[in-house]
Amino acid sequence: MKKPTLKAPKLKAPKLKAPDLSAVKGGSHTGQSLLAGVAVLGLVFGIAELRAPAAPVTGEAGKRTTTQVERTALVCPPPLQGAVGSTALTLFSPEGGTGSAGTGLLGDVTPDNVLAAQSPVRPAAGASGQPSDAPSGGPAKPAGPVLDARVTLAKPGVPVSGPAANNDSAPGTFAIATGNLAPGFTATQTTTSEQGAPALSGIRCAPSGTSFWFAGASTAADRYDYVTLVNADSLPAVVDLRMYGDKGLIENDLATGLAVAPGTSQQVLLSGLTKGQVGDLAVHAVARSGRVGVGVHARDGAKGADWLEPSVDPAASVTIPGIPADVTTAHLVVATDSPDDADLKVQLSGKNGWFTPANKETIHVKAGMTATLDFQFAAEAREGASAIRLTPSDPAHATPVVAGLRVDRENKGKTEAAWLAGGAPVGTRASIADNRAGQTALLLTATDADAKVRVTSSAGASGGTPASKEVAVPVGTTVTVDGIDPAGVNGPYAITVETLSGGPVLAARQLSIGVRDIPTFTTQQLRDDHATVQVPQVAGDAAVVLK
């Protein structure tokens, strides 16, 4: 058969000669001819190019280099604020990002917005914090889909805040940052509600994923717990809710195969899935296809409401940070989906390190079930803010578990609750937005060794002078950081924690905004912002196309 030939169009440029590939190891004559044809196409039409990299890779191939992330995407749940509540959405990116000036914005999860987010992000003119880019001669015509942003972040180092939709059926939201705003980008949602009783609900918005654990949900009397599912991707998702109680896995066909279309949000009332009241639940949301953002919101009648903090994935040892100094009671829920029982030692952080609370030395969790433990904190016996650590009683028999902790504060017989969870260290750096002057406490716990961290408070959204201080955290203690409000702060500000030495360190932010005489508060963890990623070094090898 006659071999096909490739003819380049006549050009005025000098004649281009295809490279000699006869020396390529392992190449047949046919393969060499094909490579020559590809090379000619590349040289003439710009389709491909065979040449050495413009910036040759140094070091051995296979090693990794560290580079900053170029895009960060987060999902916030529907605010569940009721008809008389209000919700603030706050964005922040710490200074230090390099590269081109980026874009940071937050918008409602709608099909149109999700579609627009797949292209280079262009906020609609008039979003808060973002001036219109229309020329003086008239309105600009967008080159691509426009995302209708509620909040737009202008620059790193200064937070920006805006309201969520002001109705009881507000959708979830999603936030995106690119360029120099992507490293460390964070978003926080804070809701004040008086539905039933005053309550403060806060949540740190998180990336979409396929697996989320929550310990401490309930379908007991007066509990109204909702699972929220938000699909901020362009592909449909299918989610299963696996619920574990004190008698094991709860089977219900209504909890499986929950379809979430792109650009939509769903709210699922847990009491409709358990076929009766279950006092203490662990919920595992698993996406069998697609990705979603997942939240669990709990309301306990007049006793308080908040979002459950998501737990880290099951692990043999778990630490729950952020127990307030003035907590009155705490309710621990531990669960395992393992086929083995878990026997765990219980410790609290104290002034002199980890200690074992009297008559609360251990907790036994049966395979595939939940177990609970209650704590009473007398005012005269408190040692300040604290954390709970669970470790295997027998290191040779380590069963992975998840854990959550409900904590209650009381004032004149009225209480408010918050839900904490097993946490992860701040790592290199972590930030939290929407801190308020005179209403914010930062709690730091060092688990295995003494540590030193740097705490930086940004300027406020409307003014203020950033402040920074180094803090020592002895092992087994929880340190409450004082004096973190920036000077002259106006509006919400952000807190960034960086590990300088030792550790690991877990951190939690407590926000207290009293409503009338009810001590409303909410607590969120600071977790490693993963501002950098490791990229493997590669070397060019033309022979790869012959394999």
C-alpha positions as CSV (number, residue, x, y, z in Angstrom):
1,M,0.0,0.0,0.0
2,K,1.3,3.4,-0.9
3,K,2.1,5.5,2.1
4,P,0.2,8.7,2.5
5,T,2.2,11.9,2.2
6,L,1.8,15.2,4.0
7,K,2.1,18.4,1.9
8,A,2.6,21.7,3.7
9,P,1.1,24.8,2.1
10,K,3.4,27.1,0.3
11,L,4.9,29.7,2.6
12,K,7.2,32.6,2.2
13,A,9.0,31.7,5.3
14,P,12.2,29.6,4.9
15,K,11.8,26.0,4.2
16,L,11.4,23.9,7.4
17,K,13.1,20.6,7.7
18,A,11.6,17.8,9.8
19,P,13.9,16.6,12.5
20,D,15.8,13.3,12.0
21,L,14.3,10.7,14.2
22,S,16.2,7.7,13.0
23,A,18.2,7.6,16.2
24,V,15.1,7.3,18.4
25,K,15.6,4.0,20.3
26,G,13.0,1.3,19.6
27,G,11.4,3.2,16.8
28,S,10.3,1.3,13.7
29,H,10.5,2.9,10.2
30,T,6.7,3.4,10.3
31,G,6.9,5.0,13.8
32,Q,9.7,7.3,12.6
33,S,7.6,8.3,9.6
34,L,4.6,9.1,11.8
35,L,6.8,11.1,14.1
36,A,8.2,13.0,11.2
37,G,4.7,13.8,10.0
38,V,3.7,15.1,13.4
39,A,6.8,17.2,13.6
40,V,6.1,18.8,10.2
41,L,2.5,19.5,11.3
42,G,3.8,21.1,14.5
43,L,6.3,23.2,12.8
44,V,4.0,24.4,10.1
45,F,0.7,24.8,11.9
46,G,1.8,25.2,15.5
47,I,-0.1,22.0,16.6
48,A,2.8,20.4,18.4
49,E,6.4,21.0,19.1
50,L,9.4,18.8,19.8
51,R,12.1,20.7,21.6
52,A,13.8,21.0,25.0
53,P,11.8,22.7,27.8
54,A,12.2,26.4,27.9
55,A,13.1,26.1,31.6
56,P,15.0,22.8,32.0
57,V,14.1,20.8,35.1
58,T,16.9,20.6,37.6
59,G,17.4,17.7,39.9
60,E,16.4,14.1,39.5
61,A,13.3,13.1,37.6
62,G,10.6,11.8,40.0
63,K,11.4,14.2,42.8
64,R,8.8,16.8,43.8
65,T,8.7,20.5,44.0
66,T,6.3,22.7,46.0
67,T,4.1,25.3,44.3
68,Q,1.1,27.4,45.4
69,V,-2.4,26.4,44.4
70,E,-3.9,28.5,41.6
71,R,-7.6,27.9,42.3
72,T,-9.6,27.2,45.5
73,A,-13.3,26.3,45.6
74,L,-15.4,26.1,48.7
75,V,-19.1,25.3,49.4
76,C,-21.3,26.8,52.1
77,P,-24.7,25.2,53.1
78,P,-28.1,26.9,52.9
79,P,-28.2,29.2,56.0
80,L,-31.3,27.8,57.5
81,Q,-31.9,31.1,59.1
82,G,-35.7,31.0,59.3
83,A,-38.0,33.9,58.4
84,V,-36.5,36.3,61.0
85,G,-32.8,35.4,60.8
86,S,-29.8,37.0,59.1
87,T,-26.7,35.5,57.6
88,A,-23.2,37.0,57.0
89,L,-20.9,35.5,54.4
90,T,-17.2,36.5,54.8
91,L,-14.3,35.9,52.5
92,F,-10.6,36.2,53.3
93,S,-7.2,35.3,51.7
94,P,-4.0,35.9,53.7
95,E,-1.1,37.8,52.2
96,G,1.8,36.0,50.7
97,G,0.3,34.6,47.5
98,T,2.4,35.2,44.4
99,G,1.6,35.4,40.7
100,S,-1.1,37.3,38.8
101,A,-3.8,39.3,40.6
102,G,-6.6,36.9,41.2
103,T,-10.3,36.9,41.6
104,G,-12.2,35.9,44.8
105,L,-16.0,35.8,44.9
106,L,-19.0,34.0,46.4
107,G,-22.4,33.4,44.7
108,D,-25.6,31.4,45.2
109,V,-25.6,27.8,44.0
110,T,-27.8,28.0,40.9
111,P,-27.5,26.2,37.6
112,D,-26.5,29.4,35.8
113,N,-23.9,30.3,38.3
114,V,-22.4,26.8,38.4
115,L,-22.2,26.8,34.6
116,A,-20.5,30.2,34.6
117,A,-18.0,29.0,37.2
118,Q,-16.7,26.4,34.7
119,S,-15.2,29.2,32.6
120,P,-12.7,31.8,33.7
121,V,-14.5,33.4,36.5
122,R,-16.1,36.9,35.7
123,P,-18.1,38.5,38.4
124,A,-21.1,40.6,37.4
125,A,-20.6,44.3,37.8
126,G,-21.7,45.8,41.0
127,A,-20.8,42.8,43.3
128,S,-19.7,44.0,46.7
129,G,-16.0,44.9,46.9
130,Q,-15.6,44.8,43.1
131,P,-15.8,47.9,40.9
132,S,-17.4,47.6,37.4
133,D,-14.9,47.2,34.7
134,A,-17.0,48.9,32.1
135,P,-15.2,51.5,30.1
136,S,-16.2,55.2,30.3
137,G,-17.9,55.0,26.9
138,G,-20.5,52.5,28.0
139,P,-21.2,49.1,29.6
140,A,-18.7,46.3,29.0
141,K,-19.8,43.2,27.1
142,P,-18.6,40.1,28.9
143,A,-16.5,37.7,26.8
144,G,-18.0,34.7,28.6
145,P,-20.5,33.5,31.2
146,V,-20.9,35.9,34.1
147,L,-21.2,34.7,37.7
148,D,-23.8,36.6,39.7
149,A,-21.6,37.2,42.8
150,R,-23.0,38.2,46.2
151,V,-19.5,39.0,47.6
152,T,-16.3,39.8,45.8
153,L,-12.8,39.8,47.5
154,A,-10.7,42.7,46.2
155,K,-7.2,41.9,47.6
156,P,-5.4,39.6,50.0
157,G,-5.0,40.5,53.7
158,V,-8.4,42.3,54.1
159,P,-11.7,40.4,54.5
160,V,-15.0,41.3,52.8
161,S,-18.5,40.4,54.0
162,G,-22.0,40.4,52.6
163,P,-25.4,39.0,53.3
164,A,-26.9,35.7,52.2
165,A,-30.3,35.6,50.6
166,N,-32.8,37.0,53.1
167,N,-35.5,34.3,53.1
168,D,-36.1,31.0,54.7
169,S,-35.5,29.0,51.5
170,A,-32.1,30.5,50.7
171,P,-29.8,28.2,48.6
172,G,-26.3,27.1,49.4
173,T,-23.4,29.3,48.2
174,F,-20.0,28.6,46.7
175,A,-16.8,30.6,46.8
176,I,-13.9,30.6,44.3
177,A,-10.5,32.2,44.4
178,T,-7.9,32.2,41.7
179,G,-4.3,33.6,41.2
180,N,-2.7,35.2,44.3
181,L,-6.0,35.0,46.2
182,A,-6.2,31.2,46.0
183,P,-3.5,30.2,48.6
184,G,-5.2,30.1,52.0
185,F,-8.6,31.3,50.7
186,T,-11.3,30.8,53.3
187,A,-15.0,31.5,53.7
188,T,-17.2,31.6,56.8
189,Q,-21.0,31.7,57.3
190,T,-22.5,33.1,60.4
191,T,-26.3,33.1,61.1
192,T,-28.2,34.8,63.9
193,S,-31.7,33.4,64.3
194,E,-34.6,33.8,66.7
195,Q,-36.7,31.0,65.3
196,G,-37.9,29.2,68.5
197,A,-35.2,30.8,70.6
198,P,-32.1,33.1,69.9
199,A,-29.2,31.1,68.5
200,L,-25.9,31.6,66.7
201,S,-24.9,29.2,64.0
202,G,-21.5,29.3,62.3
203,I,-19.7,27.1,59.8
204,R,-16.4,27.1,58.0
205,C,-17.2,26.6,54.3
206,A,-15.3,23.5,52.9
207,P,-14.4,22.0,49.5
208,S,-16.9,19.6,47.8
209,G,-16.0,16.0,48.5
210,T,-17.3,12.4,48.5
211,S,-17.1,11.5,52.2
212,F,-18.2,13.5,55.3
213,W,-18.6,12.3,58.9
214,F,-20.7,14.0,61.7
215,A,-21.0,12.7,65.2
216,G,-23.7,14.0,67.6
217,A,-26.8,14.3,65.4
218,S,-30.1,13.2,66.9
219,T,-33.8,12.6,66.2
220,A,-34.8,12.8,69.9
221,A,-37.8,14.8,71.0
222,D,-37.4,18.6,70.3
223,R,-34.4,17.9,68.0
224,Y,-34.7,19.1,64.4
225,D,-31.6,18.0,62.6
226,Y,-31.2,18.6,58.9
227,V,-28.6,17.2,56.5
228,T,-27.9,19.7,53.7
229,L,-26.5,18.7,50.3
230,V,-25.1,21.2,47.9
231,N,-24.0,20.4,44.4
232,A,-21.8,23.2,43.1
233,D,-20.3,21.1,40.3
234,S,-21.5,20.8,36.7
235,L,-22.2,17.0,37.0
236,P,-25.1,15.3,38.9
237,A,-24.4,13.7,42.3
238,V,-25.9,10.7,44.0
239,V,-25.5,10.5,47.8
240,D,-26.1,7.9,50.5
241,L,-26.6,8.8,54.2
242,R,-25.4,6.0,56.5
243,M,-26.6,6.5,60.1
244,Y,-25.2,4.7,63.1
245,G,-26.9,4.6,66.5
246,D,-26.5,2.7,69.7
247,K,-27.9,-0.4,68.1
248,G,-25.9,-0.2,64.9
249,L,-26.4,0.8,61.3
250,I,-29.9,2.2,60.6
251,E,-31.4,0.8,57.4
252,N,-33.7,3.0,55.4
253,D,-34.2,3.1,51.6
254,L,-35.1,6.8,51.8
255,A,-31.5,7.5,52.9
256,T,-29.9,6.0,49.8
257,G,-29.6,7.2,46.3
258,L,-30.4,10.9,47.0
259,A,-30.0,12.6,43.6
260,V,-28.6,16.2,43.7
261,A,-28.7,18.0,40.3
262,P,-26.0,20.4,39.4
263,G,-26.5,23.9,40.8
264,T,-29.1,22.8,43.4
265,S,-29.3,22.3,47.2
266,Q,-31.3,19.9,49.3
267,Q,-32.3,19.7,52.9
268,V,-33.1,16.3,54.5
269,L,-34.8,16.1,57.9
270,L,-33.1,13.2,59.8
271,S,-36.2,12.4,61.9
272,G,-37.9,11.2,58.7
273,L,-35.1,8.6,58.2
274,T,-34.7,6.8,61.5
275,K,-38.1,5.2,62.1
276,G,-38.3,6.4,65.6
277,Q,-36.3,8.5,68.0
278,V,-32.6,7.9,68.2
279,G,-30.8,10.0,70.8
280,D,-27.2,9.9,69.4
281,L,-26.3,9.5,65.8
282,A,-23.2,9.5,63.7
283,V,-23.9,10.4,60.0
284,H,-21.7,9.4,57.2
285,A,-22.6,11.1,53.9
286,V,-21.1,9.2,50.9
287,A,-21.3,10.4,47.3
288,R,-21.4,7.3,45.1
289,S,-21.1,9.6,42.1
290,G,-20.2,13.3,41.7
291,R,-19.2,15.5,44.6
292,V,-21.2,17.6,47.1
293,G,-20.8,19.9,50.0
294,V,-22.5,18.5,53.1
295,G,-23.6,20.1,56.4
296,V,-25.6,19.0,59.4
297,H,-27.6,21.6,61.4
298,A,-29.1,20.8,64.8
299,R,-31.7,22.7,66.7
300,D,-32.6,21.5,70.2
301,G,-35.9,23.4,71.0
302,A,-35.1,26.3,73.2
303,K,-31.7,24.9,74.2
304,G,-29.7,26.1,71.2
305,A,-28.8,25.5,67.6
306,D,-25.7,25.3,65.5
307,W,-24.0,23.5,62.7
308,L,-22.2,20.2,63.7
309,E,-18.5,20.5,63.1
310,P,-17.5,17.9,60.5
311,S,-15.2,15.3,62.0
312,V,-11.9,14.2,60.5
313,D,-12.0,10.7,58.9
314,P,-12.0,7.7,61.3
315,A,-8.7,7.4,63.1
316,A,-7.4,5.4,66.1
317,S,-6.7,8.6,68.1
318,V,-9.0,11.6,68.0
319,T,-8.6,15.1,69.6
320,I,-11.6,17.5,70.0
321,P,-10.4,21.1,70.5
322,G,-12.4,24.2,71.5
323,I,-14.2,23.5,74.8
324,P,-15.1,26.9,76.2
325,A,-13.7,27.9,79.6
326,D,-17.2,28.6,81.0
327,V,-18.9,25.4,79.7
328,T,-21.4,23.8,82.1
329,T,-22.0,20.4,80.5
330,A,-20.6,18.4,77.6
331,H,-22.0,15.3,75.8
332,L,-19.5,13.1,74.0
333,V,-20.6,10.8,71.1
334,V,-18.1,8.3,69.7
335,A,-18.8,6.0,66.7
336,T,-17.1,3.4,64.6
337,D,-18.1,1.7,61.4
338,S,-15.4,-0.9,62.0
339,P,-16.3,-4.6,62.5
340,D,-14.2,-4.4,65.7
341,D,-15.0,-2.8,69.1
342,A,-13.0,0.2,70.2
343,D,-11.7,0.7,73.8
344,L,-10.4,4.2,74.3
345,K,-8.7,6.2,77.0
346,V,-10.3,9.6,77.8
347,Q,-8.1,12.6,78.7
348,L,-8.7,16.3,79.1
349,S,-6.1,19.1,78.5
350,G,-5.3,21.0,81.7
351,K,-3.0,23.6,83.2
352,N,-0.2,21.0,83.6
353,G,-0.9,18.7,80.6
354,W,-3.2,15.8,79.8
355,F,-5.1,14.3,82.7
356,T,-7.7,11.6,83.2
357,P,-11.1,12.9,84.5
358,A,-12.4,11.1,87.5
359,N,-14.8,8.2,86.7
360,K,-14.5,9.0,83.0
361,E,-11.3,7.1,82.3
362,T,-12.5,5.0,79.3
363,I,-15.2,4.6,76.8
364,H,-16.2,1.4,75.0
365,V,-17.7,1.6,71.5
366,K,-19.2,-1.6,70.1
367,A,-18.6,-2.4,66.4
368,G,-20.7,-0.4,64.0
369,M,-22.4,1.6,66.9
370,T,-22.2,4.8,68.9
371,A,-21.4,5.3,72.6
372,T,-21.7,8.3,74.8
373,L,-20.1,10.0,77.9
374,D,-21.4,13.0,79.8
375,F,-19.3,15.6,81.6
376,Q,-20.3,18.1,84.3
377,F,-18.1,21.1,84.8
378,A,-18.5,22.8,88.2
379,A,-17.4,26.4,88.1
380,E,-14.9,26.0,91.0
381,A,-13.2,23.0,89.3
382,R,-12.7,24.4,85.8
383,E,-9.2,24.8,84.6
384,G,-10.0,27.1,81.7
385,A,-10.6,26.2,78.1
386,S,-9.9,22.6,77.2
387,A,-9.8,19.7,74.7
388,I,-10.6,16.0,74.8
389,R,-8.3,13.3,73.6
390,L,-9.2,9.7,72.8
391,T,-6.5,7.1,72.4
392,P,-6.5,3.3,72.2
393,S,-6.4,1.6,75.6
394,D,-4.3,-1.1,73.9
395,P,-2.1,0.3,71.1
396,A,-2.0,-3.2,69.6
397,H,-5.8,-3.0,69.1
398,A,-6.4,0.3,67.5
399,T,-9.9,0.7,66.0
400,P,-10.7,3.8,63.9
401,V,-13.4,6.1,65.4
402,V,-15.1,9.5,64.9
403,A,-16.1,11.7,67.7
404,G,-18.3,14.8,68.4
405,L,-19.0,16.8,71.5
406,R,-21.9,19.0,72.3
407,V,-21.0,21.8,74.8
408,D,-23.6,24.0,76.6
409,R,-23.1,27.4,78.2
410,E,-25.7,28.6,80.7
411,N,-26.8,32.1,81.9
412,K,-29.7,32.6,84.3
413,G,-31.1,29.2,83.5
414,K,-31.0,29.7,79.7
415,T,-28.6,27.7,77.6
416,E,-27.0,27.8,74.2
417,A,-25.2,24.8,72.5
418,A,-22.4,24.3,70.0
419,W,-21.2,21.0,68.5
420,L,-17.4,20.3,68.3
421,A,-15.7,17.4,66.5
422,G,-12.5,15.5,66.1
423,G,-10.0,17.9,64.5
424,A,-6.9,18.1,62.4
425,P,-3.8,20.3,63.1
426,V,-3.4,23.7,61.6
427,G,-0.3,22.5,59.9
428,T,1.8,25.1,58.2
429,R,-1.0,27.7,58.2
430,A,-4.7,28.1,58.8
431,S,-7.1,31.0,58.8
432,I,-10.7,31.8,59.9
433,A,-12.8,34.8,58.8
434,D,-15.6,36.7,60.4
435,N,-14.1,37.5,63.9
436,R,-15.7,40.3,65.9
437,A,-13.9,42.8,68.2
438,G,-14.5,41.9,71.9
439,Q,-16.5,38.8,70.9
440,T,-13.7,36.4,69.7
441,A,-11.6,33.8,71.6
442,L,-8.9,31.7,70.0
443,L,-8.1,28.3,71.7
444,L,-4.9,26.5,70.9
445,T,-4.1,22.9,72.0
446,A,-0.7,21.1,71.6
447,T,-1.2,17.4,71.5
448,D,2.2,15.6,71.5
449,A,4.9,18.2,72.1
450,D,5.4,21.8,73.2
451,A,4.8,24.2,70.3
452,K,5.1,27.8,69.2
453,V,2.8,29.5,66.8
454,R,2.4,32.9,65.2
455,V,-1.1,34.4,65.5
456,T,-2.0,37.2,63.0
457,S,-5.1,39.3,63.1
458,S,-5.9,41.1,59.8
459,A,-7.3,44.5,59.3
460,G,-11.1,44.7,59.6
461,A,-13.3,44.8,56.5
462,S,-13.7,48.6,56.9
463,G,-10.4,49.5,58.6
464,G,-7.9,48.7,61.3
465,T,-4.2,47.8,61.8
466,P,-3.1,44.2,61.5
467,A,-1.4,42.7,64.6
468,S,0.8,39.6,65.1
469,K,2.2,37.8,68.1
470,E,4.0,34.6,68.9
471,V,2.3,32.2,71.4
472,A,3.9,29.2,73.3
473,V,1.6,26.2,73.8
474,P,2.9,23.6,76.3
475,V,2.0,20.0,75.4
476,G,-1.3,18.8,76.8
477,T,-2.6,22.3,77.5
478,T,-5.1,24.6,75.9
479,V,-4.1,28.2,75.7
480,T,-6.6,31.0,75.2
481,V,-4.9,33.8,73.2
482,D,-5.7,37.3,74.6
483,G,-5.4,40.6,72.9
484,I,-6.1,39.3,69.3
485,D,-8.3,42.2,68.2
486,P,-6.4,44.4,65.7
487,A,-6.0,48.1,66.7
488,G,-8.8,50.4,65.4
489,V,-10.6,47.4,63.9
490,N,-13.8,48.3,62.0
491,G,-15.9,45.4,60.7
492,P,-15.1,41.6,60.8
493,Y,-11.5,40.6,60.7
494,A,-9.6,37.3,60.0
495,I,-7.2,35.3,62.2
496,T,-4.3,33.3,60.8
497,V,-2.3,30.7,62.8
498,E,1.1,29.5,61.6
499,T,3.1,26.7,63.2
500,L,6.6,27.8,64.0
501,S,7.9,24.8,65.9
502,G,6.9,21.7,67.7
503,G,3.3,20.6,67.9
504,P,1.1,19.5,66.2
505,V,-1.4,22.2,67.2
506,L,-5.1,22.2,67.0
507,A,-7.0,25.5,67.0
508,A,-10.6,26.6,67.4
509,R,-12.3,30.0,67.2
510,Q,-15.1,30.8,69.6
511,L,-17.5,33.6,68.5
512,S,-19.9,34.9,71.2
513,I,-22.7,37.3,70.4
514,G,-25.2,37.4,73.2
515,V,-28.8,38.0,72.2
516,R,-30.8,39.5,75.1
517,D,-29.7,37.3,78.1
518,I,-29.0,34.1,76.1
519,P,-25.2,33.4,75.8
520,T,-25.3,32.5,72.1
521,F,-22.0,31.3,70.7
522,T,-20.5,29.2,67.9
523,T,-17.1,27.5,67.5
524,Q,-15.2,26.6,64.3
525,Q,-11.8,24.9,63.9
526,L,-8.9,26.3,61.9
527,R,-7.5,23.6,59.6
528,D,-4.5,23.5,57.3
529,D,-5.3,25.7,54.3
530,H,-3.2,23.5,52.0
531,A,-2.0,26.6,50.2
532,T,0.7,24.7,48.4
533,V,0.8,21.4,46.5
534,Q,3.6,19.1,45.5
535,V,4.3,18.6,41.8
536,P,6.5,15.8,40.5
537,Q,9.5,16.7,38.4
538,V,9.4,15.3,34.9
539,A,11.9,15.1,32.0
540,G,11.1,15.1,28.3
541,D,11.3,11.7,26.6
542,A,10.3,11.6,22.9
543,A,10.3,7.7,23.0
544,V,7.2,7.7,25.1
545,V,5.0,8.1,22.0
546,L,6.4,4.8,20.7
547,K,5.5,2.8,23.7
